[in-house]
């Protein structure tokens, strides 16, 4: 079994992306996920699993509101 990606709720997608770029990640454009009604950005790494940043970025929504909406989701941590 191969891990596809890890989802991370964040208050600011842009700031979190800049932090993770220091560890070798690069990313796609921020997009609206209309099914979940959140903004997302996928980050890629040469050796590590992809990351899906969910929430914040450009002050769209807060990470806390995602957690309230998605109580059935397991989020490893919130930046």
Secondary structure, 3 states (H helix, E strand, C coil): CCCCEEEEEECCHHHHHHHHHCCCCEECCCEEECCCCEEEEEEECCCCCEEEEEECCCCCCCHHHHHHHCCCCCCCCEC
